[in-house]
Amino acid sequence: MINSSRTALVGGVALLLLSACGGGPATPDASEAKSFTYWSMWEENEPQAQVLKSALDSFGKESGVQVKVEWQGRKVQQKLTPALRGGDVPDLVDQDGNKTWAPLAAAGQTRDLSGVYAAQVPGEGRTVAEVGPGKYQELVTGADGKPYMVPYEVIAFGLFYNGAAHPDIAAKPPVTWEEFTATLDRLKAGGHGPLAVDGDIGDYDAMWLVDLITRELGDGSFLKAASDKSAAAWDDPKVLSALGRAEKLAKGGYFVDGSFGSKFPAVQEKWAAGKADFLLMGTWAPSETQKSAGPAFAYRSFPFPSVGGAQSVRTSLIGFGIPKRAAHPELAEKFIAYFMKKDVLSGISAKALNITPRPDIAAPEPVADLAKALSTMPTAPWFDGADGLPNYSVEVFSPVATKLLSGKVAAADAVKELKDLQVKYWAKQG
C-alpha cells in the first residue's frame, strides 16, 4: 500500500521526463550473448564490492559469461538517469529501492523481474521467490503488481548503544517513548547528553522527526503530508505533538555537546568512544564505527520507540534492477539468481556485516537485535517512502529538522516554515 502510493506520486512529478524515453526493451539473441554490463553503487574497496567481485568471478568461470563491471559508487543514480534518456544503458544496476528503483518503475523504465523470481537458485532446488524477499516483497513491487527489484541487502534503522556499558538496557530495552525518555533522564543526570547525532548531515536530523511523526500518525502519514501541494496536512495537531517531542529533546540538553557544531563523523565517533549513549542510525553503524568502538564494545540496538501505538522497523533495501532497454537482460537475470545462492549471499552477512533477505542466513552479531525485530515486526520504508520525491529532503524537510533539533526554532515555528517551503517546492515541480 505504501509502495503503490509512492510510485504513483513520483510517476506524476519529476520522473515524467523518463517516461518520454523512446524504445522498448531490446531483444538480443541470448544464445550468442557472452557478456553483459553491470554498474554497481559500491566503490571497489568496499566490503560489499569484495563480495560481489568474488561472485562475479565464480559466476564467470561456471557460466562462461563475462561481466563488465563498473564500480560507480553512490553517484550511479546520477549516471543512470541520463543514460535512460538515450545512449548506452547497463544491463544490471544495484541501488537503493526507495530512491532509485521505485521511481524508475513508476516511470516505466524497469524490467519486470517476475522471471527472476520464478527462476531456480542454482543447486538449491528452490526459486528466488522461495528464498527471498519474503516479507519485503511489497517494498519491491510496483503499482502494476510487478516486481522491479531483487534485494540482496536489508538495512534496518534503530537506536544503537553499547550493551557492555548498559546491561540493564540490554536486558529490557525501552519500547515506549515514555520508557525511552525516562532512560534518557537517568543517563543525562550522569552529566552528559545521552543522544548523538552528526547534525551537519540533514538526513540524520530528519530521521528523528520522520520517526516521531509516523509513530504519532502512523506509517504512510509522512509521505502523505509531504505530497500535499497545499501543505495543509502539516496542520494536524498530532504533527505539532510529534515535533514538540523533538523540541523537548533539543531544549532539554539531551544531545551530546558538538552534535550541531562539528563535522561528520565526529559525533558518531564520540558515541563509539562512550561519550554518548544512543545513536539513531542504519545497520551500517557498526561497520563505520568499529575501529573507534574498540573490542569491548557490544553493539546492541532496538527499534524507535512507540508513541501510543504499534511499532515498525524502518527499512531500506539494496538490490538489483534491470533497465527496460537493457541489451542482455536474460544474462543479468541469470547472475541475480546465482548471487541469491546461500553460500554466495552469505558474504553480505559475514564480510559486509549486513542483513540479507534470506532468513536462513544468520545476521552478524552487531546487527542481530534489529534483524530479530525485522523477523517479528512490520516494516516501513526509509523516510516513509518520501525519498522518492526528488530533492524533497534537501529543499524542504531536512533544513527544518536541523533547526528544530538544534534548538534554533520551536515546534510551532517549524510547522510554519515547513509549510512555506513545501508550497514553494511543489510550485517549482509544476
Secondary structure, 3 states (H helix, E strand, C coil): CHHHHHHHHHHCCCCHHHHCCCCCCCCCCCCCCCEEEEEECCCCCCHHHHHHHHHHHHHHHHHCCEEEEEECHHHHHHHHHHHHHCCCCCCEEEEEHHHHHHHHHHCCCECCCHHHHHCECCCCCCEHHHHCCHHHHHHHECCCCCECCEEEEEEEEEEEEECCCCHHHHHCCCCEHHHHHHHHHHHHCCCCCCEECCCCCHHHHHHHHHHHHHHHHCCCHHHHHHCCCCCHHHHCHHHHHHHHHHHHHHHCCCECCCCCCCCCCHHHHHHHCCCCCEEEEECCHHHHHHHHHCCCCCEEEECCCECCCCCCEEEEEEEEECECCCCCHHHHHHHHHHHCCHHHHHHHHHCCCCECCCCCCCCCHHHHHHHHHHHHCCEEEHHHHHHHCCCHHHHHHHHHHHHHHCCCCCHHHHHHHHHHHHHHHHHHHC
